[in-house]
Amino acid sequence: MTGCIVGWSHTKFGKLEGEDAESLIVKVATEAVADAGLAPADVDAVYVGFYNGGFSAQDFGASLVLQAHDDFRFKPVTRVENACATGSAAIHQGLNYLEAKRGKVVLAVGVEKMTDTPGREIGGILMKAAYLKEEAEIEGGFAGVFGRIAQQYSQKYGDQTEALARIASKNHKNGCENPWAQLRKDLSVEFCRDVSDKNPIVAGPLKRTDCSLVSDGAAAVILTDVETALSMNKAVVFRGRSHVNEFLPMSRRDMTFLDGAAHAWQQALADGNVTLDDLSLVETHDCFTIAELMEYEAMGLTKPGEGARAIKEGWTQKDGKLPINASGGLKAKGHPIGATGVSMHIMAAMQLRGEADGMQVAGANMAGVFNMGGAGVANYVSILEPLR
């Protein structure tokens, strides 16, 4: 237990007109500090998760947080990036700072402004998180990458059309109760399963409903050491955590199983001295529905190749034995790259505080967060529980 979340802020995700990365950073930084009952002068260090890659003309985003208040001036501020796990990278770096006893209060911000970029350019920016020496020519961008993964998985274990549709439908239904979600629309399993004009094939076997959204948004958390958190109004502690990276080239891995994710889960559960059965819920990285399906197996919910059973038998529904993505996940909530990991931690913290309103999982007392960068390359797991 080296750190706690004691405050947060979260913008709505979606197409945010009139906002840029700077204005979003300023908003959530200001609100998160206030939510924790602190002042900017109380913050010892800041970590900004900002993938960018060309989405925003303004790069070098670290010191943009100083635009929120002059009292952030002369504090150490670092921008971090680890593909789609950038938000969790910012949080884990903040925890490392606390663990090293360099200070007592850290602000971690995640942000992305994606929708100003022309559609034809978005795929190219996201493909920078693939191994371009071998994978640049995959059609369909990252949807094509995961479409290829879905094809390989289905060749090994059988057609997954029904399972992927069930995952999409579950997450869309859950997203209807999330006020920050980009797409709050209940979609049936049949709609998500069947190819139609409104749900066309995007890449491989993946349809539109299998793919997360292009989003703008920001989220921020205040982290403190445990001693400081004991005096705060609310505190959610990191019971365990881990971060592992995998080979970047898919050619060096068996892409029908997420080994990096499995190692991260094993390490985090061991770090927290808990098992998967101790968790009340999980927020996991469903950039594509096939990712969530394979993550069931990586976390140990099912054996390899049997992930479809978890969704078919209702295990991962909000009232199931391990609710997964009660927030709607990336699928419905949206996926602003740098903000995603921070958002997932906030969604889990709200559950543990009993503050998730319509999203609330009954009796939630421990949560897992899994955030993934690239095609299973950067893998972060956090195990959270209330401090008191």
C-alpha positions in Angstrom: 0.0 0.0 0.0 2.1 2.9 -1.3 -0.5 5.3 -2.5 -4.1 6.3 -2.5 -6.6 8.1 -4.8 -8.1 11.0 -2.7 -9.7 13.1 -5.4 -10.6 13.2 -9.1 -12.2 14.9 -12.0 -13.6 13.6 -15.3 -14.9 15.4 -18.3 -17.5 13.9 -20.6 -16.0 11.9 -23.4 -16.9 12.5 -27.0 -16.6 15.3 -29.5 -15.9 18.3 -27.3 -16.3 21.4 -29.4 -14.3 24.4 -28.4 -11.9 22.4 -26.3 -8.2 21.6 -26.9 -5.7 19.6 -24.9 -4.7 22.6 -22.9 -8.3 23.6 -21.8 -9.1 20.0 -20.9 -5.9 19.7 -18.8 -6.7 22.9 -17.0 -10.2 21.9 -16.2 -9.5 18.5 -14.7 -6.4 19.6 -12.9 -8.3 22.4 -11.2 -11.2 20.2 -10.3 -9.3 17.3 -9.1 -7.2 19.4 -6.7 -10.4 21.0 -5.3 -12.2 17.6 -5.1 -9.4 16.4 -2.8 -9.8 19.5 -0.6 -6.3 20.7 -1.4 -4.7 23.7 -3.2 -2.3 23.7 -6.1 0.5 24.7 -3.7 0.0 21.3 -1.9 0.9 19.3 -5.0 4.5 18.1 -5.0 4.7 16.6 -8.5 2.6 16.2 -11.7 2.5 13.5 -14.3 0.7 14.2 -17.6 -0.4 11.3 -19.7 -0.6 12.6 -23.3 -0.2 10.2 -26.3 -0.7 12.8 -29.0 1.3 11.4 -31.9 0.0 14.2 -34.1 -3.6 14.6 -32.8 -2.7 18.0 -31.4 -0.3 20.5 -33.0 0.8 21.5 -29.5 3.2 18.8 -28.3 5.4 19.0 -25.1 2.3 19.0 -23.0 3.8 18.7 -19.5 3.8 22.4 -18.6 0.4 23.0 -19.9 -0.8 22.1 -16.4 0.8 25.3 -15.2 -1.9 27.1 -17.1 -4.3 25.9 -14.4 -2.6 27.9 -11.6 0.6 29.8 -11.0 1.3 27.7 -7.9 2.1 24.8 -10.1 5.1 26.8 -11.4 8.6 25.3 -10.5 7.1 21.9 -9.6 8.4 18.8 -11.4 6.0 18.0 -14.2 6.6 15.1 -16.5 4.7 13.9 -19.6 4.5 10.2 -20.0 3.4 8.0 -22.9 2.8 4.3 -23.3 0.4 4.0 -26.1 -3.2 3.4 -25.0 -2.0 2.7 -21.5 -0.7 6.3 -21.2 -3.1 7.3 -18.5 -2.2 4.3 -16.2 1.5 5.1 -16.9 0.9 8.6 -15.5 -0.7 7.1 -12.4 1.9 4.4 -11.8 4.7 7.0 -12.2 3.0 9.1 -9.6 2.9 6.1 -7.3 6.6 5.4 -7.9 7.3 9.1 -6.9 5.3 8.6 -3.6 7.0 5.2 -3.0 10.4 6.8 -3.3 9.3 9.3 -0.7 10.1 12.3 -2.9 6.8 13.9 -1.8 3.3 13.3 -0.4 0.9 14.6 -3.1 0.9 13.9 -6.8 -1.5 15.1 -9.6 -1.9 12.6 -12.4 -3.7 13.9 -15.5 -4.7 12.0 -18.7 -5.8 13.9 -21.8 -6.4 13.5 -25.6 -8.1 15.6 -28.2 -8.7 13.3 -31.2 -11.7 14.5 -33.1 -10.1 17.6 -34.7 -8.0 15.2 -36.8 -9.4 14.3 -40.2 -10.6 10.7 -40.2 -8.2 9.5 -42.8 -5.3 10.6 -40.6 -6.5 9.1 -37.3 -5.6 5.5 -38.3 -2.1 6.5 -39.2 -1.5 8.2 -35.9 -2.8 5.2 -34.0 -0.7 2.8 -36.0 2.4 4.4 -34.6 1.7 2.1 -31.6 2.2 -0.9 -33.8 5.5 -2.4 -35.1 5.7 -0.5 -38.3 8.6 -2.5 -39.8 6.2 -5.4 -40.1 2.7 -4.2 -39.5 2.4 -0.9 -41.3 0.6 -2.4 -44.3 -2.2 -4.0 -42.3 -5.4 -2.7 -43.8 -7.8 -0.9 -41.5 -5.3 0.5 -39.0 -5.6 -0.8 -35.4 -9.0 -2.2 -36.2 -7.1 -4.3 -38.8 -4.6 -5.3 -36.2 -7.3 -6.6 -33.8 -9.3 -7.9 -36.8 -6.2 -10.1 -37.5 -6.1 -11.2 -33.9 -9.8 -12.0 -33.9 -9.3 -14.1 -37.1 -6.4 -16.1 -35.5 -8.3 -16.6 -32.3 -11.4 -17.9 -34.2 -9.3 -20.2 -36.3 -8.0 -21.8 -33.1 -11.1 -21.8 -31.0 -14.0 -21.4 -33.3 -16.3 -18.6 -34.5 -16.7 -15.9 -31.8 -19.4 -13.7 -33.5 -22.0 -14.4 -30.8 -19.6 -13.8 -27.9 -18.3 -10.5 -29.3 -21.9 -9.3 -29.9 -22.8 -10.2 -26.3 -19.8 -8.2 -25.0 -20.7 -5.2 -27.2 -24.3 -5.3 -26.1 -23.4 -5.6 -22.4 -21.1 -2.6 -22.5 -23.5 -0.5 -24.4 -26.2 -1.3 -21.9 -23.9 -0.4 -19.0 -22.8 2.8 -20.7 -26.4 4.1 -20.7 -26.0 4.7 -17.0 -22.7 6.5 -17.3 -23.1 10.3 -17.5 -19.6 10.7 -18.9 -20.0 8.1 -21.7 -19.8 9.1 -25.3 -22.4 6.7 -26.6 -25.3 6.1 -24.2 -27.4 3.8 -26.4 -28.7 0.3 -25.5 -27.9 -2.0 -28.5 -29.2 -5.5 -28.6 -27.1 -8.6 -29.1 -28.9 -9.1 -32.5 -27.9 -5.6 -33.7 -24.3 -6.1 -32.6 -24.1 -9.6 -34.1 -25.6 -8.9 -37.5 -23.9 -7.1 -40.4 -26.1 -4.1 -41.5 -25.8 -0.7 -43.0 -25.7 0.7 -39.5 -23.2 -2.0 -38.3 -20.9 -2.7 -41.2 -17.7 -4.8 -41.2 -14.7 -2.7 -40.3 -11.8 -5.1 -40.4 -11.7 -8.9 -40.5 -14.7 -10.2 -38.5 -15.0 -7.0 -36.5 -18.0 -4.8 -37.1 -18.5 -1.2 -36.0 -20.0 -2.3 -32.7 -16.8 -4.2 -32.0 -14.7 -1.1 -32.1 -14.2 1.7 -29.5 -14.8 5.3 -30.4 -12.6 8.2 -31.5 -12.9 10.6 -28.5 -11.9 13.7 -26.8 -11.6 13.9 -23.0 -9.6 14.3 -19.9 -9.4 12.8 -16.4 -7.3 13.5 -13.3 -6.6 12.0 -9.9 -4.9 13.2 -6.8 -2.6 10.6 -5.3 -1.2 10.8 -1.8 0.8 8.5 0.5 -1.3 6.4 2.9 -0.4 8.5 6.0 -1.7 11.7 4.3 -4.8 9.9 2.9 -5.9 8.9 6.4 -6.8 12.5 7.0 -8.7 13.0 3.7 -12.4 12.9 3.2 -12.1 9.9 0.8 -9.4 7.5 0.0 -9.1 4.5 -2.2 -5.8 2.6 -1.7 -3.7 0.6 -4.2 -3.7 -2.8 -2.7 -1.5 -4.1 -5.5 -0.2 -3.1 -8.9 2.0 -4.2 -11.7 3.3 -3.0 -15.1 4.9 -5.3 -17.7 5.8 -4.7 -21.3 5.7 -7.3 -24.1 7.5 -7.6 -27.4 6.2 -5.0 -29.9 6.2 -7.2 -33.0 3.2 -9.5 -33.1 5.4 -11.9 -35.1 7.3 -12.7 -31.9 4.2 -13.7 -29.9 1.2 -16.1 -30.0 -1.5 -13.6 -30.6 -4.3 -16.0 -29.5 -3.3 -15.3 -25.8 -2.3 -12.1 -24.1 0.7 -13.3 -22.2 1.7 -9.7 -21.1 -1.7 -9.2 -19.6 -1.6 -12.5 -17.9 1.8 -11.7 -16.3 0.6 -8.3 -15.2 -2.5 -9.8 -13.6 -0.5 -12.5 -11.8 2.0 -10.0 -10.5 -0.7 -7.5 -9.3 -2.7 -10.1 -7.5 0.4 -11.5 -5.8 1.5 -8.0 -4.9 -1.9 -7.4 -3.2 -2.0 -10.9 -1.7 -5.4 -11.5 -3.2 -7.0 -13.7 -5.9 -9.4 -12.9 -8.7 -12.2 -14.3 -6.5 -11.6 -11.4 -4.1 -12.6 -8.8 -6.7 -16.0 -7.3 -6.9 -15.6 -5.8 -10.3 -13.0 -5.1 -13.1 -12.6 -2.2 -15.4 -10.8 -3.7 -18.4 -9.4 -2.4 -21.8 -12.0 -3.2 -24.4 -10.6 -1.2 -27.2 -12.1 -4.0 -29.3 -14.5 -6.6 -28.2 -12.0 -9.4 -29.0 -9.6 -7.7 -26.5 -12.2 -8.0 -23.7 -12.9 -11.6 -24.5 -9.2 -12.5 -24.4 -8.7 -10.5 -21.2 -11.2 -12.8 -19.5 -8.7 -15.6 -20.2 -5.6 -13.5 -19.3 -6.9 -12.5 -15.9 -7.7 -16.1 -15.2 -11.5 -15.9 -15.3 -11.6 -18.8 -17.8 -9.1 -21.1 -19.4 -7.6 -20.1 -22.7 -10.1 -20.5 -25.5 -13.1 -20.5 -23.1 -13.7 -16.7 -22.7 -17.0 -17.0 -24.6 -18.4 -19.0 -21.6 -18.0 -16.0 -19.3 -20.2 -13.7 -21.4 -22.7 -16.4 -22.4 -23.3 -17.5 -18.8 -23.6 -13.9 -17.6 -20.5 -13.9 -15.3 -19.4 -10.5 -16.5 -22.8 -8.7 -16.4 -23.3 -6.1 -13.7 -25.1 -8.6 -11.5 -22.8 -11.5 -12.4 -20.0 -13.1 -10.4 -17.4 -10.7 -11.7 -18.9 -7.6 -13.3 -16.7 -6.3 -16.1 -16.9 -2.7 -17.4 -19.9 -1.6 -15.5 -19.0 1.9 -16.8 -19.6 0.8 -20.4 -15.9 0.4 -21.0 -14.0 2.0 -23.8 -16.7 0.6 -26.1 -19.4 2.9 -24.9 -17.6 5.4 -22.7 -15.1 6.3 -25.4 -11.3 6.0 -25.7 -9.4 9.3 -25.6 -6.0 7.6 -25.6 -4.2 9.5 -22.8 -7.2 9.9 -20.6 -8.4 6.3 -20.7 -6.3 4.7 -17.9 -7.1 7.6 -15.5 -10.7 7.3 -16.3 -10.7 3.6 -15.6 -9.2 4.2 -12.2 -11.8 6.8 -11.4 -14.7 4.5 -12.5 -13.3 1.8 -10.1 -12.8 4.3 -7.3 -16.3 5.6 -7.6 -17.6 2.0 -7.3 -15.6 1.4 -4.2 -16.9 4.6 -2.6 -20.5 3.7 -3.5 -20.7 6.8 -5.6 -21.3 5.2 -9.0 -25.1 5.8 -9.0 -26.7 3.9 -11.9 -23.4 2.1 -12.6 -23.1 0.9 -9.1 -22.2 -2.7 -8.5 -23.8 -3.9 -5.2 -21.4 -4.5 -2.4 -18.3 -3.4 -4.3 -15.3 -3.6 -2.0 -12.3 -4.4 -4.2 -11.7 -3.7 -7.9 -9.3 -4.5 -10.6 -8.2 -2.2 -13.4 -6.5 -3.4 -16.6 -5.2 -0.9 -19.1 -3.4 -2.0 -22.2 -1.2 -0.2 -24.7 -0.9 -1.4 -28.3 -1.8 -5.0 -29.1 -1.1 -6.4 -25.7 2.3 -4.6 -25.4 2.1 -2.3 -22.4 0.1 -3.9 -19.6 -0.9 -2.2 -16.3 -3.0 -3.7 -13.5 -4.1 -2.0 -10.3 -6.0 -3.6 -7.4 -8.0 -1.0 -5.5 -9.9 -1.0 -2.2 -11.3 1.6 0.2 -8.7 2.7 2.7 -11.3 2.8 5.4 
